[in-house]
Amino acid sequence: MRRWATGSWSSPRRRLPLGSNIPVPVGFQVLVGVGSLVVLFVAAILLAIFLVLELEEKGRRLSANVVPYEIAIDEAALAAKGAANDSRGFLISGDALYMAEFERRVNEARVAFTAASRHASSAEDVAGTATTQAQFMRWVRAVRGEFDTFISGNRQKAVAASLGPDRTIRKRYEASLALADRRAHEAIRTEENSEAGASRRAVTLLLGALLVSLALGLAVAIWVVRRILKPVYAVLQLITEIEGSSAELTEGGEAREAS
């Protein structure tokens, strides 16, 4: 009770001095170092996964939308060109086979326009495809009117219509198709350049992450080795000092005995 009252239990010798270093076990320090390396390794893996997914997304967009859209536009243009040739063939020869070929080409163009609308990757492409298809179908209706006029016996009027207002309608949808085709080719080039740029960025980032990981890993390894060997060196030094002290004591004892 007296010792408690006098405060001997809280004397400065029994309290940890303010600002003193708390000894941390070497095993814990090694665990922290190895854990840091593992975190760096996991971060590099996550970065690689993210970059690969980005490249896959760009490739998927290119193969699933941009390229099929360009192919569909080309097929629509080809079918429309064939239909125009068939209409001229009928007005020149009057052969009904040209009419059948004309209708087949029109159906092919419709299918191609539908595919282009489905694969269009922007609102502008969707609107442009719809406008071009509407212009094409307007021309188809005009050509069918030419066919009816031709069959009714008024060939001169049918030919005049094909060379006049109906030709103007055809030129409009052909210009729209040409514009859509150019935009599709530009979109492909843009996506390819974007994919190539993403690939270069991925390689650069991965190399940078690898170099940083190697540098930090080397630093952590050196630190861990030093933390492990430091106590060993201290023990060796202590053993050397003890051996030196023992030797001095032995020599002193032998000197006293000799005297």
Residue pairs with C-beta under 8 A, 6 or more apart in sequence:
3 9
16 22
26 227
26 228
26 231
29 224
29 227
30 224
30 227
30 228
33 220
33 221
33 223
33 224
33 227
34 220
34 224
36 216
36 220
37 216
37 217
37 220
40 212
40 213
40 216
40 217
41 213
43 209
44 206
44 209
44 210
44 213
47 205
47 206
47 209
48 206
51 198
51 201
51 202
51 205
51 206
52 202
54 198
54 202
55 195
55 198
55 199
55 202
58 191
58 194
58 195
58 198
59 195
61 121
61 191
62 188
62 191
62 192
62 195
64 119
65 119
65 120
65 121
66 119
66 121
66 184
66 187
66 188
66 191
67 188
68 115
68 119
69 116
69 119
69 120
69 121
69 125
69 184
69 187
70 181
70 184
70 185
70 187
70 188
72 112
72 113
72 115
72 116
72 119
73 112
73 116
73 129
73 177
73 180
73 181
73 184
74 181
75 108
75 109
75 112
75 115
76 109
76 112
76 113
76 116
76 132
76 133
76 136
76 177
77 174
77 177
77 178
77 181
79 105
79 106
79 108
79 109
79 112
80 105
80 109
80 136
80 173
80 174
80 177
82 101
82 105
82 108
83 102
83 105
83 106
83 109
83 140
83 143
84 170
86 98
86 99
86 101
86 102
86 105
87 98
87 102
87 143
87 146
87 147
87 162
88 162
89 95
89 98
89 101
90 96
90 98
90 99
90 102
90 147
90 150
91 146
91 150
91 155
91 158
91 159
91 162
94 150
94 155
99 147
102 143
106 140
109 136
110 133
113 129
113 132
113 133
113 136
116 125
116 129
116 180
117 126
117 129
117 130
117 133
120 126
120 129
121 187
124 183
125 180
125 183
125 184
125 187
128 176
128 179
128 180
128 183
129 180
131 176
132 173
132 176
132 177
132 180
135 169
135 172
135 173
135 176
136 173
136 177
138 169
138 173
139 166
139 169
139 170
139 172
139 173
142 161
142 165
142 166
142 169
143 162
143 166
145 161
146 158
146 161
146 162
146 166
147 158
149 155
149 157
149 158
149 161
150 158
150 159
